[in-house]
């Protein structure tokens, strides 16, 4: 079944800890994206990757890091430097930058 | 910098009504515009994609139009149903998607 899989669905983090959110796609897409969604706000771009071993900062990259070692995987690490990490995180992919995007089901991160 | 605005922010209608959701964007240099649906606590489902060279796209009861010169897109939902209740998001696409804040739609029986 083709699609984008995000895991886990829910994640709890203690203050000061780093956590990594997983995003895997089997659509053979080159481009992948991470967005953050807060209540009452639109989606904001954290990082995006055009191709393997390449990624670019989005509008709110501070406190986050990514890697793109494999075409199908684009994990996001939320570091302790991110001051307000509690949010809903969405991963997306597309054939190339600027083409139709498809989203995963999201990971809800809560800092406890 | 691209900015996307959606009006109205919320809409509540009885079943059977025809609806128009509005989306405006500031940068007309988009490759395409995409409409999504989001159910509470879920990811985004792609509804329609309109290429910059197109004027409209249709899928079932949904019709989306695009006017690049005026920076506007509309999503038309015909004969609304309670199952259409969700948040609808539009996004202008250059190298990445820039989203509006959405229209929360409730269709009651």
Interface residues (C-beta under 8 A of the other chain):
Chain A: X6 X33 X35 X40 X41 X42 X43 X44 X45 X48 X58 X88 X90 X92 X97 X98 X99 X100 X101 X102 X103 X104 X105 X106 X108
Chain B: X4 X31 X32 X34 X36 X41 X42 X43 X44 X45 X46 X49 X89 X91 X93 X94 X95 X96 X97 X98 X99 X100 X101 X102
